[in-house]
Amino acid sequence: MVTAAQPLATPPAPPARPAVPRCRAAAVRHLGPNWYATVMGTAIVATAGAALPARVPGLRPLCAAVWALSLGMLLVLLAGRALHWRHHRDQARAHLLDPATAPFYGCVAMALLSVGAGAMTAGRDWIGPRAAPALDAVLFTAGTATALAAAVAVPYLMAVRHRVTPEQATPVWLLPLVAPMVSAAQGPLLVPHLPPGQARATLLLGCFALFGLSLLGILVMLPLVFARLITRGPLPLALTPTLFLVLGPLGQSTTAAGNFADVAPGVMPAPYADGFGILAVLHGVPVMGFALLWLGLATVHVVRARRHGMGFAMTWWAFTFPVGTCVTGTASLARHTGLLAYDALSVALYAVLLTAVTVAAFGTVRGLVSGALLAGPRPAPAVPRPATARTR
């Protein structure tokens, strides 16, 4: 019994929260969705290497190791983004309302899909032929759902909340619309692992629908980007590497058409299966021709920007994944046309890809060590105006 002379016992104080989570949360404060580009750029090295028509000694184990690295990067990044959303939710929401950052949510989907495809093409050598389809199925499902959400949500936000102007158009706007094309290209890898009949046909035609969804969206958005480039002059120096992003839908659509043709026999009736084979060539050849034209145009813009003082930024990862899709696209054309020219072109583009990944990875690691890449975003570069005002 407690008397008035006896003080009431105070309840024990709750244990103090450890400071480690707070430190970790501070480390990911400025971790934006653009970081998923590093996963994409790493995973495509494995996928493109496995697709090469040339058999280089030691390349296969190297591709498997690179894929394992991309899987580890994806897991670390997903954990970091979870901490970001938990402790910096206001800033994470601000990313969605920022017209310069929101399109990078397409990279989230493409990172999931790229690692899943790498499991089927290179990672299966390490994790086995049973685990690879299971992992790919999980990542493909999550990546496709994320891709469709980004393809709808980001253009909606651009129209309703962002209030963008024509001079702000950059190839970054293509990212949410390219994501379904990546899903379309990777889905056929799972078709042989489904039960024959309705399941295989549904997945194949579903991927074909994603192909059309993305392709038509790109055809609507790309003229805005090209018109801005012609009428407003070169992009700001830091954004110049994003010109390479245009190669992504070009190479990926060629890859998708070739993958459709690879799995269509036995899944679709003969006329439609033959039609997919025809599409692989009649679509892929002219599209890759335009890709080579754009590669030359983007390259001279980058050379100009470099001469004007362009330094390293995370946009340099734009040199990686798009070029990798051109490697898989030309490798697909090599399979379906039998032309040695496409064999040589795929090998040459893969050499460019390896160089680009090495340079981007070195710059990223150096930026992380110095703390520059996690110190917060720099002010957005101003969009340059034409040297002379146009009057009527």
C-alpha positions in Angstrom: 0.0 0.0 0.0 1.3 3.4 -0.9 1.0 6.2 1.7 1.2 9.9 1.3 4.7 10.0 2.7 5.9 7.5 0.1 6.7 9.0 -3.3 5.1 7.3 -6.3 7.6 5.2 -8.2 8.3 6.8 -11.6 8.1 4.4 -14.5 11.4 3.5 -16.1 12.4 5.8 -19.0 12.1 4.2 -22.4 15.4 3.1 -23.8 17.1 5.6 -26.0 17.0 5.0 -29.7 20.3 4.1 -31.2 21.9 6.7 -33.2 22.9 4.4 -36.0 19.6 4.5 -37.9 19.6 8.3 -37.7 23.2 8.3 -39.2 22.1 6.0 -41.9 19.1 8.1 -42.7 21.3 11.2 -43.0 23.5 9.4 -45.4 20.6 8.7 -47.8 19.0 12.1 -47.5 19.9 13.1 -51.1 19.5 9.6 -52.6 17.3 10.2 -55.6 15.8 7.7 -58.1 18.5 8.7 -60.6 20.8 6.3 -58.7 19.0 3.3 -60.2 20.8 4.2 -63.5 23.9 2.7 -61.9 22.2 -0.6 -61.6 20.9 -0.5 -65.1 24.3 0.4 -66.5 26.0 -2.4 -64.6 23.4 -5.1 -65.4 23.4 -4.4 -69.1 27.1 -5.2 -69.3 26.2 -8.8 -68.3 23.1 -9.0 -70.6 24.8 -7.5 -73.6 27.9 -9.7 -73.1 25.8 -12.8 -73.0 24.1 -11.8 -76.2 27.3 -11.2 -78.2 27.6 -13.6 -81.2 31.4 -13.8 -80.7 32.6 -16.2 -78.0 35.4 -14.6 -76.1 37.3 -16.8 -73.6 36.5 -15.7 -70.0 33.7 -13.4 -71.0 30.9 -15.6 -69.7 32.2 -15.8 -66.1 32.9 -12.1 -66.2 29.3 -11.4 -67.2 28.1 -13.6 -64.3 30.2 -11.7 -61.9 29.0 -8.3 -63.2 25.4 -9.5 -62.9 26.0 -10.5 -59.3 27.4 -7.1 -58.6 24.3 -5.5 -60.2 22.1 -7.6 -58.0 24.0 -6.5 -54.9 23.8 -2.9 -56.0 20.0 -3.2 -56.5 19.5 -4.7 -53.0 21.6 -1.9 -51.4 19.8 0.8 -53.3 16.4 -0.6 -52.5 17.3 -0.6 -48.8 18.7 2.9 -49.1 15.5 4.2 -50.8 13.4 2.5 -48.2 15.3 4.5 -45.5 14.9 7.6 -47.6 11.1 7.2 -47.8 10.9 6.5 -44.1 13.0 9.3 -42.8 12.8 11.9 -45.5 9.3 11.4 -46.9 8.8 15.1 -47.6 11.9 15.2 -49.8 10.9 12.0 -51.5 7.5 13.5 -52.4 9.3 16.6 -53.6 11.2 14.4 -56.1 7.8 13.5 -57.6 6.9 17.1 -57.9 10.2 18.1 -59.4 10.0 18.0 -63.3 13.8 17.3 -63.4 13.7 14.4 -61.0 10.3 12.7 -61.5 11.1 11.1 -64.9 13.9 9.1 -63.2 11.3 6.9 -61.5 11.3 5.1 -64.8 14.8 4.0 -63.8 13.4 2.1 -60.8 11.4 -0.2 -63.1 14.3 -0.6 -65.6 16.7 -1.5 -62.8 14.5 -4.3 -61.6 13.9 -5.6 -65.1 17.6 -5.4 -66.1 18.7 -7.4 -63.1 16.0 -9.9 -63.8 17.0 -10.3 -67.4 20.6 -10.7 -66.3 19.6 -13.6 -64.1 18.3 -15.4 -67.2 21.2 -14.7 -69.5 24.3 -14.6 -67.3 23.3 -15.1 -63.7 21.9 -18.6 -64.2 25.5 -19.9 -64.4 25.9 -19.0 -60.7 22.4 -19.4 -59.2 21.2 -22.4 -61.4 18.6 -23.0 -64.1 15.8 -23.2 -61.5 16.5 -20.2 -59.4 17.1 -17.9 -62.4 13.5 -18.0 -63.8 12.0 -17.7 -60.3 14.1 -14.6 -59.6 13.4 -13.1 -63.0 9.6 -13.7 -62.5 9.6 -11.7 -59.3 11.7 -8.9 -60.7 9.8 -8.9 -64.0 6.4 -8.6 -62.2 7.6 -5.9 -59.9 9.4 -4.1 -62.7 6.4 -4.2 -65.1 4.0 -2.9 -62.4 6.4 -0.1 -61.6 6.9 0.7 -65.3 3.2 1.0 -66.0 2.7 3.2 -62.9 5.6 5.5 -64.0 4.4 5.6 -67.6 1.0 6.9 -66.4 1.9 8.9 -63.2 4.9 10.9 -64.5 3.2 12.3 -67.7 0.2 13.1 -65.6 2.2 15.0 -63.1 4.0 16.8 -65.9 0.7 17.9 -67.3 -1.1 18.8 -64.0 1.6 19.7 -61.4 5.0 20.4 -63.1 4.0 23.1 -65.5 6.9 22.5 -67.8 7.7 24.6 -70.8 9.0 23.6 -74.3 12.5 24.8 -73.6 12.7 22.4 -70.6 12.3 19.4 -72.8 15.2 16.9 -72.5 15.7 13.2 -73.3 15.1 12.5 -69.5 11.4 12.9 -70.3 11.6 9.6 -72.3 12.6 7.5 -69.2 9.0 6.7 -67.9 7.9 5.7 -71.4 11.0 3.6 -72.2 10.4 1.4 -69.1 7.5 -0.6 -70.6 9.7 -1.3 -73.6 12.3 -2.8 -71.3 9.6 -5.0 -69.9 8.5 -6.0 -73.4 12.0 -7.0 -74.3 12.6 -9.1 -71.2 9.3 -10.8 -70.9 9.8 -13.3 -73.7 12.7 -14.8 -71.7 10.0 -16.2 -69.3 7.7 -17.6 -72.0 9.4 -21.0 -72.4 9.1 -21.5 -68.6 5.3 -21.2 -68.6 2.8 -24.0 -69.3 2.1 -24.4 -73.0 -1.0 -22.8 -74.4 -2.8 -19.8 -73.0 -0.2 -18.9 -70.5 2.6 -18.6 -73.0 0.5 -16.8 -75.6 -0.9 -14.4 -73.0 2.6 -13.4 -71.9 3.9 -13.0 -75.4 1.0 -10.8 -76.6 1.1 -8.9 -73.4 4.7 -8.0 -74.0 3.8 -7.1 -77.6 1.1 -4.7 -76.1 3.8 -3.2 -73.9 5.9 -2.8 -77.0 3.2 -0.8 -78.7 2.4 1.2 -75.6 6.0 2.3 -75.2 6.8 2.8 -78.9 3.8 5.1 -79.6 4.5 7.0 -76.4 8.1 7.6 -77.5 7.0 8.7 -81.0 4.9 11.3 -79.3 7.5 12.6 -76.9 10.7 12.4 -79.0 9.7 15.2 -81.4 9.4 17.5 -78.4 13.0 16.7 -77.5 14.3 17.0 -81.0 12.5 20.3 -81.6 13.9 21.8 -78.4 17.4 20.8 -79.4 17.1 22.4 -82.9 15.2 25.5 -81.9 16.7 26.3 -78.5 20.3 25.2 -79.1 22.5 22.7 -77.2 21.5 21.3 -73.8 23.2 22.6 -70.7 26.6 21.0 -70.2 25.6 18.7 -67.4 22.6 17.4 -69.3 24.4 16.8 -72.6 25.1 13.1 -71.9 21.3 12.5 -71.6 21.2 12.8 -75.4 22.3 9.1 -75.3 19.0 8.2 -73.6 17.3 8.4 -77.0 19.3 5.2 -78.0 17.5 3.3 -75.3 14.0 2.9 -76.9 15.7 2.3 -80.3 17.9 -0.5 -79.2 15.4 -1.9 -76.8 12.6 -2.1 -79.3 14.9 -3.9 -81.8 15.8 -6.3 -79.0 12.2 -6.8 -78.1 11.2 -7.5 -81.7 14.0 -10.1 -82.0 13.0 -11.8 -78.7 9.4 -12.0 -79.9 10.5 -13.8 -83.0 12.7 -16.2 -81.0 9.8 -17.5 -78.9 6.8 -17.1 -81.2 7.2 -20.5 -83.0 5.2 -23.0 -81.1 3.4 -20.3 -79.1 1.5 -18.5 -81.9 -0.1 -20.0 -85.1 2.3 -20.2 -88.0 1.2 -17.0 -89.8 1.7 -14.9 -86.7 4.9 -16.6 -85.7 6.3 -15.8 -89.2 5.0 -12.3 -88.8 7.1 -11.8 -85.7 10.1 -13.0 -87.6 9.4 -10.5 -90.3 8.9 -7.7 -87.8 12.3 -8.4 -86.2 14.0 -7.5 -89.4 11.7 -4.9 -90.9 11.5 -3.0 -87.7 15.0 -3.6 -86.4 17.1 -2.6 -89.5 15.7 0.9 -90.0 15.5 1.6 -86.3 19.1 0.7 -85.7 20.0 2.8 -88.7 18.5 5.8 -87.0 20.2 4.7 -83.8 23.6 5.0 -85.5 22.6 8.4 -86.8 21.6 9.6 -83.3 24.8 8.0 -81.8 26.8 10.2 -84.1 24.8 13.3 -83.3 24.9 12.7 -79.5 28.7 12.1 -79.7 29.5 15.4 -81.4 27.3 17.2 -78.8 29.2 15.5 -76.0 32.6 16.4 -77.6 31.5 20.0 -77.8 30.3 20.0 -74.2 33.5 18.5 -73.0 35.5 21.2 -74.8 33.3 23.8 -73.0 34.2 22.3 -69.6 31.6 19.6 -69.0 32.7 17.7 -65.8 31.5 14.4 -64.4 27.9 14.1 -63.1 25.5 11.2 -62.6 24.2 11.9 -66.1 27.3 10.2 -67.4 25.5 6.9 -66.7 23.4 7.8 -69.7 26.3 6.6 -71.8 25.8 3.0 -70.5 22.4 1.4 -70.6 21.3 2.9 -73.9 24.5 1.8 -75.7 24.0 -1.7 -74.1 20.5 -1.9 -75.7 22.1 -1.2 -79.1 24.4 -4.1 -78.5 21.5 -6.5 -77.8 19.6 -5.0 -80.7 22.4 -5.5 -83.2 23.1 -9.0 -81.8 19.4 -9.8 -82.4 19.7 -8.6 -86.0 22.8 -10.7 -86.5 20.7 -13.8 -85.4 17.8 -13.0 -87.7 19.7 -11.8 -90.8 22.9 -13.8 -90.6 24.9 -10.8 -91.6 28.4 -10.6 -90.3 28.2 -6.8 -90.4 25.8 -6.9 -87.4 28.2 -9.3 -85.6 31.0 -6.8 -86.0 28.8 -3.9 -85.0 27.6 -5.5 -81.8 31.2 -6.3 -80.8 32.3 -2.7 -81.5 29.3 -1.3 -79.5 30.1 -3.6 -76.7 33.6 -2.2 -76.5 32.1 1.3 -76.3 29.8 0.1 -73.5 32.7 -1.3 -71.5 34.6 2.0 -71.9 31.5 4.0 -70.8 30.8 1.9 -67.8 34.4 2.0 -66.6 34.5 5.8 -66.9 31.1 6.3 -65.2 31.9 3.8 -62.4 35.3 5.5 -61.7 33.7 8.9 -61.6 30.9 7.7 -59.3 33.3 5.9 -56.9 35.5 9.0 -56.7 32.5 11.2 -56.1 31.3 8.9 -53.3 34.7 8.8 -51.6 34.9 12.6 -51.7 31.3 13.0 -50.6 30.4 15.2 -53.5 27.6 12.9 -54.9 25.8 12.7 -51.6 26.2 16.3 -50.5 22.9 17.4 -52.0 21.8 18.5 -55.4 23.4 21.5 -57.1 21.3 24.3 -58.5 19.8 23.2 -61.9 21.7 24.7 -64.8 20.0 27.4 -66.6 18.6 26.7 -70.0 20.6 28.7 -72.5 18.8 31.0 -74.8 19.7 31.6 -78.4 22.6 33.9 -79.1 20.4 36.2 -81.1 16.8 37.0 -80.5 14.5 36.1 -83.3 12.2 38.8 -84.5 9.4 38.8 -87.0 
